[in-house]
């Protein structure tokens, strides 16, 4: 789908600009990024150390743990995966809008998410925003596209 590729291009272009930021890989102590990273890293090392409080989405450190197990601790890979999650979310937004509100609105909804600044920003940070959005949209798409479903459709 073209809208997914455009979204991925925008996210990757933004992340390539961030590579020149000197603080890009310096996860500030006590911040959410640091806590998620340290918890996942502690799980990989079978360490009982818990770095701090996780306020939302406890599954995100588990996702990071799986990525760290498979590909070591690569923040660039995680940010790329989050950009891909954002691109898939945009495609799902397009499909959901097509089913709920019709032809013209689906393009508008997808276009707005492609260039939505907070979404682009948070997909380049080590927090679960992209994961939460993708999970929510997958659940909504499943509910709407369920065979025999007449809910929320035009």
C-alpha positions as CSV (number, residue, x, y, z in Angstrom):
1,X,0.0,0.0,0.0
2,X,1.4,3.4,-1.0
3,X,0.3,5.2,2.1
4,X,2.3,2.8,4.3
5,X,5.5,3.3,2.2
6,X,5.1,7.1,2.4
7,X,4.6,6.9,6.1
8,X,7.7,4.7,6.5
9,X,9.7,7.2,4.4
10,X,8.6,10.1,6.6
11,X,9.5,8.3,9.8
12,X,12.8,7.1,8.6
13,X,13.7,10.5,7.2
14,X,13.0,12.0,10.7
15,X,15.0,9.3,12.4
16,X,18.0,9.9,10.1
17,X,17.9,13.6,11.0
18,X,18.0,12.6,14.7
19,X,21.2,10.6,14.3
20,X,23.2,13.9,14.5
21,X,21.7,14.6,17.9
22,X,24.5,14.1,20.5
23,X,21.9,13.0,23.1
24,X,20.2,10.5,20.8
25,X,21.7,7.4,22.5
26,X,22.0,8.9,26.0
27,X,18.9,7.6,27.7
28,X,18.5,10.0,30.7
29,X,18.5,8.4,34.1
30,X,15.1,8.0,35.6
31,X,13.2,8.8,32.5
32,X,10.8,6.3,30.9
33,X,13.2,5.4,28.1
34,X,15.9,4.6,30.6
35,X,13.5,2.5,32.8
36,X,12.2,0.5,29.8
37,X,15.7,-0.1,28.5
38,X,17.2,-1.1,31.9
39,X,14.3,-3.4,32.7
40,X,14.6,-5.2,29.4
41,X,18.3,-5.4,29.7
42,X,18.0,-6.8,33.2
43,X,15.6,-9.5,31.9
44,X,18.2,-10.5,29.2
45,X,20.9,-10.8,31.9
46,X,18.7,-12.7,34.3
47,X,19.3,-9.8,36.8
48,X,16.9,-9.0,39.6
49,X,17.6,-5.3,39.3
50,X,14.5,-3.2,38.7
51,X,15.5,0.3,37.6
52,X,12.3,2.2,38.5
53,X,8.6,2.4,38.1
54,X,6.8,1.4,34.9
55,X,3.6,3.4,34.8
56,X,2.0,2.0,31.7
57,X,2.0,-0.9,29.3
58,X,4.1,-3.5,31.1
59,X,4.3,-5.6,27.9
60,X,6.7,-3.1,26.3
61,X,9.7,-4.1,28.3
62,X,8.9,-7.7,27.3
63,X,8.9,-6.7,23.7
64,X,12.3,-5.0,24.2
65,X,13.5,-8.1,26.0
66,X,12.6,-10.3,23.0
67,X,14.3,-7.8,20.6
68,X,17.4,-7.7,22.8
69,X,17.5,-11.5,22.9
70,X,17.3,-11.8,19.1
71,X,19.4,-8.8,17.9
72,X,21.3,-7.6,21.0
73,X,20.8,-4.1,22.3
74,X,20.3,-2.1,19.2
75,X,18.4,1.1,19.8
76,X,18.5,1.9,16.0
77,X,16.7,-1.4,15.3
78,X,14.1,-0.7,18.0
79,X,13.4,2.8,16.5
80,X,13.2,1.3,13.0
81,X,10.7,-1.3,14.2
82,X,8.7,1.5,15.9
83,X,8.7,3.4,12.6
84,X,7.4,0.3,10.9
85,X,4.7,0.0,13.5
86,X,3.7,3.6,12.8
87,X,3.6,2.9,9.0
88,X,1.4,-0.2,9.6
89,X,-0.8,1.9,11.9
90,X,-1.3,4.4,9.1
91,X,-2.4,1.6,6.8
92,X,-4.8,0.3,9.4
93,X,-6.2,3.8,9.8
94,X,-6.8,3.9,6.1
95,X,-8.6,0.6,6.1
96,X,-10.7,1.4,9.2
97,X,-11.7,4.7,7.9
98,X,-12.7,3.1,4.6
99,X,-15.0,0.8,6.4
100,X,-16.5,3.3,8.8
101,X,-16.7,6.7,7.0
102,X,-16.2,6.1,3.3
103,X,-13.9,6.9,0.4
104,X,-12.8,10.5,0.9
105,X,-12.4,10.4,4.6
106,X,-10.0,7.4,4.5
107,X,-7.5,9.4,2.6
108,X,-7.8,12.3,4.9
109,X,-7.4,10.1,8.0
110,X,-4.4,8.3,6.6
111,X,-2.8,11.6,5.4
112,X,-3.2,13.2,8.8
113,X,-1.5,10.3,10.5
114,X,1.4,10.3,8.0
115,X,2.3,13.8,9.0
116,X,1.1,13.9,12.6
117,X,4.0,15.4,14.5
118,X,3.5,13.7,18.0
119,X,3.3,10.3,16.3
120,X,6.5,10.8,14.4
121,X,8.2,12.1,17.5
122,X,7.1,9.3,19.8
123,X,8.0,6.6,17.3
124,X,11.6,7.8,17.6
125,X,11.7,7.5,21.4
126,X,12.0,4.4,23.4
127,X,8.4,4.4,24.8
128,X,5.4,2.2,24.0
129,X,3.3,4.8,22.0
130,X,3.7,3.1,18.6
131,X,3.1,-0.3,20.1
132,X,-0.1,0.9,21.9
133,X,-1.4,2.6,18.8
134,X,-0.8,-0.4,16.6
135,X,-2.4,-2.8,19.1
136,X,-5.4,-0.6,19.4
137,X,-5.9,-0.3,15.7
138,X,-5.4,-4.0,15.2
139,X,-8.1,-4.7,17.8
140,X,-10.5,-2.2,16.1
141,X,-9.8,-3.5,12.6
142,X,-10.4,-7.1,13.8
143,X,-13.7,-6.0,15.4
144,X,-14.8,-4.1,12.3
145,X,-13.7,-6.6,9.7
146,X,-14.9,-9.7,11.6
147,X,-17.0,-11.8,9.2
148,X,-20.7,-10.9,9.5
149,X,-19.9,-7.7,11.4
150,X,-22.3,-4.8,10.8
151,X,-20.8,-2.7,13.5
152,X,-19.7,0.9,12.8
153,X,-20.0,0.5,9.0
154,X,-21.5,2.7,6.3
